[in-house]
Amino acid sequence: MIPISDTRCKCGRVWRVEDGDKWIQRDPGKITCKCGQPIASWSGSREYRAVLVKGLPEDEGLQKPPCTYE
């Protein structure tokens, strides 16, 4: 994965946005932190991933990062 940028949420989490998969079809999408702040959005054929760089104490032991992909 190629890092695109780091984003700090209002909740204090730090996310690294990475270049993800490339698709033939063009689909919009977005990644939203558990606190509700958008991490990344797109409307093309490229999809992105968010990696939690710095979490909160409540994130310890989670199997999945505290974000949603739409």
Secondary structure by P-SEA (a helix, b strand, c coil): ccccccccccccbbbbbbbcccccbbbbbccccccccccccccccbbbbbbbcccccccccccccccccc
